[in-house]
């Protein structure tokens, strides 16, 4: 069909025709998934729930790279920690789309199950349920439950929990955010969810958006990553932070990444990097602070290293002792350990901000994709204080904001500390299904 279109249509019409065909194929696949799901649910008889957590299936929000986004890493690892608090010997499978990143799953004790990309996904999932007889299914909702990125992926995540509920398997979709412009056809999946399908939404704003979109039994929580147990930072980073603090400096974290500037051309990218470096130097000159540049996503093209390394390289030699790039690739628990030792954080990654806030460290966020407002609301912070990515496109756009944040960080820390116990308790509600199993031993503090 594409070859025929290429022959008979001029380029502009050809592009429109190809896009239409691709969209039509996606729509057909979307509808087929829904029909397959409803047909299987109708004929299912729920099995009796087990009284011990022996086998768990995790359905990742990114079934290809799994842990490339450290936000996903944080939520998956928190799930692992809570599951093993119930049973240290629990067997954990994880759905994947292809085996390119299977090694990372095996290294963390997961068994990858490569069925997410199958055309007959619903049938394959039902067979997997029957074969492995899972005691629970956990879907990592994150920011992919509204169809903003990939509608079919969102539908498959919903279907995974829905089918589990129909099969009598304890399940949960971990706390997710919901965009103001969801994919409209996704509503039929939400409306037809099994009554035992447990949805958790991670902020009030998202919950209101979801209930306007489709009536569900969703419950309010805070992000599951608040429950992540941190690990100790590496010795080099710990020593540098301690040394700088002993010298009388505050140590602030900084994160910036290309997804904040999706359509930026080369000149704009250079401007963003230059202005960020100048703003950090301005703050260093104006206040007794040091900056630790922290990547929180190591994926190719969308990861943070390129921006942050370039910013670090722009810092004058006379200031390099006060601006440090966190080299290496670190897990989410380690980076939460790093964030917990900071005096403040400026972050374009929501889960890096959560890592800091979860340890009582003040954070200011660079907003994108409309999901930071709910996080701010949890802590009683004003959405008006969110930094716009566009502020990095001007000469002085970010400088005053950094100084203001540094000067107000003690006050922000106090406000965060007042709300933190409630937020941590709300985060633990993501994992209530594990509390229905008797714990054999506890590894969580």
KOLMAR-547984 format. One record per residue: x, y, z of N, C-alpha, C in turn. Coordinates in steps of 0.1 Angstrom, whole numbers, plus 5000, padded with zeros to 4 digits. Layout:
// residues N
XYZXYZXYZ;...
END
This chain:
// residues 445
500849885000500050005000500950135000;501950135008502850245009503550274995;503950164989504550184976503650244965;502350204966501350254957501150404959;500950434972500750574976501950664971;503150614973504350684969504350714954;503850624946503850644932502750744927;501650744933500450824927500250954934;500750974946500451104953501651194955;501451324954502551414957502951414972;504151464975504651444989503751485000;503151605000502351645011501151555013;500451515002499351425004499751285008;500951245003501451115006501751105021;502351205027502551205041501251195049;500251275045498951265052498351135051;498451075039497850945037498550835045;499850845046500550745054500250755069;500150885074499750905087498350855090;497450875080496050825082496050675083;496850605075496850455075497450405088;498550475093499150435105498150455117;497450565117496450595127495350495127;494950465115493850365113494250225119;495450185116495950055121495950055136;496450175142496450185157495050175162;494150245156492750235161492150095160;492450025150491949885148492549795159;493949815162494549735172494049775186;493749895188493149945201491849885203;490949885193489649825194489649675196;490549615189490749465190491149425204;492049505210492449475223491349485233;490449585231489349605240488349485238;488049445226487149335223487649205229;488949185227489549055232489449055247;489649165254489649175268488249145273;487249205268485849185272485449045270;485848985259485448845256486048755266;487348775269487948685279487448705293;487148825297486648855310485248785312;484448795302483148735303483148585306;484148515301484148375303485048325315;485548425322486548385333485748355346;486348255353485848235367487048265376;486848355386487948395394488348275403;489748265404490248155413490348205427;490348115436490448155451491748215453;491748335460493048405463493848325473;495148325471496048255480496248335493;496748275503497048345516498448375518;499248355508500748375509501248435496;502048535496502648595484503848515480;503548435470504648345464505148395451;504148445442504548485429503848615426;504648705421504248845417504548875403;503648945396503948995382503949145383;504949205378505049355376504849385362;504049485359503849535345504349675345;505549695339506249815339505649915329;505750045333505250155324506050165311;507350125312508150125300508649975299;507949895291508249755290509449725282;510049825276511249805267512549815275;512749935281513949965288513849935303;512649925308512349895322512849995332;514150015333514750095344515550215338;515350245325516050355319515750485325;514450505328513950615335514050585350;514850665358514950625372513750645380;512750715374511450725381510850585381;510850515369510350385368511150295378;512450305378513350235387512850245401;512550375405512150395419510850325422;509950335413508650265416508650115416;509450065406509649915406510349865418;511449935422512249895433511449905446;510650005447509750015459508849905460;508349865449507449745448508149615453;509349605447510249485451510449485466;510849605472511149615486509849575495;508749625491507549595498507049445497;507249395485506949255483507749165491;509049195491510049105499509849125514;509249235518508949255532507849155536;506949115527505949015529506548875528;507448855518508048725516509448745509;510548725517511848755510512148665499;511448555498511648455487510648465476;509848565475508848585465509448575451;508848505442509248505428508648625421;509448695413508848815407509148815392;508148815384508248825369507948965365;508449005354508149135349507849135334;506749195329506449195315507449285307;507849235296508749315287508249305273;508749405265508449405251509749395244;510249265241511549245236512549215247;513649145243514549095253515849185253;515849295247517049375246517649415260;516749435269517149485283516849375293;516749255289516449145298517549125309;518849155305519949135315519749215327;519249345325519049435337517949375346;516949305340515849245348516449125356;517249045349517848925356518748975368;519549085365520449125375519749175388;518549215387517749265398516849155405;516949035399516148925405514848905399;514548975387513248955380513448855369;512348785366512348705354511448775343;512148815332511348885321510448785314;509248835311508248765303507948845291;508348795279508248875267506948845259;505848915265504548895258503949035255;504549145260503849275260503549315245;504449285236504349325222503549225213;503049125219502349025211501049075205;500749045193499449085187498249035195;498448905201497348845209497648865224;497948985228498449015241497548965252;496248985250495248945260495248795262;495248725252495248575253496548525259;497648585255498948545260499048575275;498448695280498448725294497648635302;496448595296495648495303496348365305;497048325295497748195296498948205306;499548325307500548345317500048335331;498848395333498148395346497948245350;497448165340497048025343498347945346;499347975339500647895340501347925353;501448055356502248095368501448105381;500148125380499248135391499748235401;499748365396500248475404499348505416;499948545427499248585439498848735438;499648815430499348955428499949005415;499349115410499849175398499949325401;501049385399501249525402501649595388;500849695385501049775373501649915377;502749945371503450075374502750185365;501850255371501050355364501850475359;502550545368503350655365502650765357;503150805346502550915338502050855324;501750725324501450665311500050605311;499150655319497850595320496750675313;497150785306496150875300496250875285;497250795279497350785265498150895259;498750985267499451095262500651055253;501350955258502550905250502150795240;501550685245501250575237499950515241;498850545234497550505238497450345240;498050275231497950125231498650075244;499750135247500550095259499650125272;498950235272498150275283496950165284;496450135273495350035273495849895278;497049855274497549725278497849725293;498249835299498449845313497149835321;496149905316494849895322494249745321;494449695309493949555307494649455316;495949475319496649385327496049375341;495749485347495049485360493649435360;492949475349491549435347491449285346;492249225338492249085336492649015348;493549065356493949005368492749005378;492049115379490949125388489849015384;489649005371488648905366489048765369;490348745370490948615373491048585388;490648685396490648665410492048695417;492948765409494248785414494248925420;494848935432494949075439495849165430;495449285428496149375419496049515423;496949595417496949745419497649805407;497049925403497850015395498350125404;499650125405500350215414499950365410;500050455420499650585419500150655406;499250705398499650765385499050905384;499650985375499051115372498251105359;497451205357496451205346496451335339;496851335326496951465319495551525316;495651655313494351725310493751695297;494551635288494151595275494351445272;493551355279493751215277493251165264;493651045260493250985247491850945249;490851005242489450985244489050835244;489450755234488950615233489350535245;490350585253490750505265489650505276;488650585275487550595284486850465285;486650395274485950265274486650165283;487950165283488750075292488450105306;488550235310488250275324486850235328;485850265320484450245323484150095326;484850015319484549865320485449795329;486249865337487149795347486349705357;486949595360486349505370486249575383;485249555391485149625404486249595414;486949485412488049445421489449495415;489349585405490549645399490949765408;492049765414492449875423493249975416;492750095415493350215409493850305420;495050355419495650455428496050575420;495650695424495950815417496850905426;497950955421498951015430498751165433;497651225429497451365434496051405431;495551505438494151545437493751595423;494651665417494351725404494151605394;494951505394494851395385493551315388;493251305401492051225404490851295399;490751425400489651505395489551495379;490651495373490651485358490151345354;490651245361490251105358488751085360;488251135371486751125374485951195364;486451305359485751375348485751295335;486851225333487051145321486251025321;486250955332485450825333485350795348;484150755352483850725366484550585370;485350595380486050475385486050475400;486650365406486750355421488150395425;488750485418490150525421490250585434;491450555441491650615454492950705454;492950805462494050905463495150845471;496350855466497550825473498650935470;499850915474500950995469501850895461;502850945454503650865446504250745453;504250625447504850505453506350525456;506950615448508450625450508750695463;507850765470508050815483508450705493;507950585490508150465499509550395496;510250445486511550375482512550395494;513150275498514150285508515450315501;516150425505517350475499518550385502;519550395494520850335496521950445498;523050405504524150505507524750555494;525050685493525750735481527150685480;527750695469529150655468530050735477;531250685480532150745489532650885484;532850895471533351015465532351135467;531051105464530051205465529851245480;529751145489529551165503530651255508;531951225504533051305509533051445504;532651465491532651605486531551685493;530351625495529251695502529751735516;530351645523530751675537531851775537;532751775527533851865527533352005524;532452015514531852155511531052205522;530352125529529552175540530452215552;531552145554532552185564533252315561;533252345548533852475543532852595544;531652565548530652665550529652685539;529652595530528752605518527452515520;526452565514525252475512525452395499;524952275499525152195487523752175481;523552225469522352225462522452125450;521352055447521351965435520752045423;521051995411520552065399520351955388;519151955382518851865371518151935360;518551905347517951965336518051865325;517151855315517151745305516451795292;516751725281516251765268514751755266;514051665274512651655272511851775276;512551865283511951995287511852085275;512652055264512752145253512652055240;511551995238511451885228511751935214;511252055211511452105197512552205195;513452205205514552305204515552265193;515952375185516952355175518352365182;519352355173520752355179521052485186;520652595180520852725186520152745200;518952695200518152705213518752615224;519252495219519852405229521152465235;521952525226523152595231522852705240;521752775237521352885246520852835260;520152725260519652665273520852625281;521852565275523052515283523852635288;524052735279524752855283524152925294;522852945293522153025304522052945317;521952815316521952735328523352745335;524452735328525752745333525952885339;525552985332525653125337524853145350;523653085351522853105363523453035375;524052915373524752845384525952925389;526652975379527853055383527353185390;526353245386525753365392525353335407;524753225409524353185422525553155431;526553095425527853065433528553195437;528453295428529153425431528353495442;526953475442526153565450525853505464;525953365465525653295477526653195480;526853155493527753045496527152905494;527052875481526452745477527352675467;527252545467527852455457526752385450;526952335437525952265430526452125426;525552025428525851895423524851865412;525351845400524551815388524251675387;522951635388522451495390521651445378;522151355370521251295360520251205367;519051195362518051095367517451015356;518051015344517550935333518850915324;519150785322520350755314520050695300;518750715296518450665283519050745272;519250685260519850755249518750855244;519250965239518451075233517651155243;516951095253516151165262516751175276;517951115278518551115291519151255294;519651265306520151395312521551425310;522451325307523851345308524351445299;523851445286524451545276524251685281;523051725286522851865290523751895302;523751805312524351835325525951835323;526451745315527851745313528251875306;527451915296527752035288527752165297;526752165307526652275316527952275325;528352155330529552155339530752195331;530852165319532052205311532052355308;530952425309530852565307531252645319;531352585331531652655343533152695343;533552815346534952855345535752775355;537052755352537952675360538052725374;537852855376537852915390536752865398;535652815392534452775400534252625399;535152545393534852405392534852325405;535452385416535452325429534052335436;533152425429531852445435530752395426;531052345415530052285406530552145402;529852045406530351905404529351825396;529751755386528851665379528951525385;527751465388527751325394527951225383;529151175382529551085371529050945374;528950865364528550725366527050705364;526650585365525250545364524750485377;523850545383523450505397521950465397;521650375406520250325407519450435415;518150415414517250515421517450515436;517650405442517850405457519150485460;520250475453521450545455521150695453;520450735442520250875440519350935450;518450855456517650905467518450925479;519450845481520450865492521250995490;521651025477522351145474521451265477;520151255472519251375473518951405488;518951295496518751315510519851395518;520951405512522051475518522251615513;521351655504521451795499520751895508;521052025505520352135512519152185504;519052145491518052185483518252125469;517152135461517252075447516452145437;517052175426516252225414516252115404;515052075400514951955392513851955381;514251905369513351895358512751755358;513251665367512651525368511851515381;510651475379509751475390510151375401;510651255397511051155406512351185414;513151275408514351315415513851415426;512851505423512251595433511651515444;510951405440510351315450511351255459;512451215453513551155462514051255472;514151385468514551485478513451515488;512251545483511151585492510851465502;511051345497510751235506511751215517;512851285516513851295527513751435534;512751515531512551635538513451755532;513951725520514851825514514051915505;514152055506513352145497513652125483;512652135474512852125460512052225452;512552265441511752345432511852275418;510752275411510652195399510552275387;511152225376510952285363509852205356;508752275353507452205350507452165335;506852045333506552005320505451895321;504651875310503651765309502551775320;502451895327501351915336501251825347;502351765352502151665363502751705376;503451825376504151865388503151945398;502051995392501152075401500551985412;500251865409499651775419500651745430;501951725426503051705436503151825445;503151945440503252065448502052075457;500952045453499752055461499851965473;500351845472500551755483501351835495;502251915491503151975501502652125505;501552165499501052295502501852405495;502652365485503452465477502652525466;502952645462502252705451502752665437;501752635429502152595415502752725408;502452835413503052965407504552965408;505052885417506552885420507252785411;506552705403507152615393507952695383;509152645379509952715369509452665356;509352765346509052725333510252695325;510252595316511452565308511852695299;510852775296511152885287512052985294;512052985308512953075315514453055311;514752935307516152905303516552955289;515553015282515853065269516253215269;516153275281516553415282517753435290;518453545289519653575295519653565310;518553625316518453635331517253555336;516653485328515353415332515453335344;516553265346516653165357517453215369;518253315367519153365378518453405391;517453495389516753535401515953425408;515453335400514653225406515553135414;516853115410517753035418518053105431;518353235431518653305443517453305452;516253325447515053325455514953185462;515153085455514952945460516052925471;517252965469518352945479517953025492;517453145490517153225502515853175509;514953105502513753055509513852905513;514952845510515052705512514752655526;515152735536514852695550513452695553;512752795548511252805550510552695543;511052665531510452555523510652415530;511852405536512152275543511252255555;510952365562510052365573508652315569;508152375558506752345553506752205548;507752155541507852015536507851925548;508551955558508651865570507351845577;506451955577505151945583504251845576;504351845563503451765555504051615552;505351605554505951475550505351345557;505051345570504551225575503251175569;502351275566501151235559501351185545;502351245538502651205524503251065524;504151035533504750905534503650795537;502650835546501650735549500750715536;500450825529499650805516500450725506;501750735506502450655496502350505499;502450465512502350325516501050265512;499950345510498650295506498750225492;499750265484499950195471500150045473;500750005484501149865486500249795496;499049845498498149775508497849635504;497949595491497649455488498649365494;499849405496500849315502500549295517;499849395523499449375537498449265539;497749225529496749115530497448985531;498748975528499448855530500248855543;500248745551501048755563502548765560;503148855567504648885565505448775572;506448725564507348625570508548695577;508948805571510048885577509949025572;510549125579510449265574511849315571;511949375559513249435555513049585554;511849645557511649785556511649845570;512249965570512250045583511150145582;
END
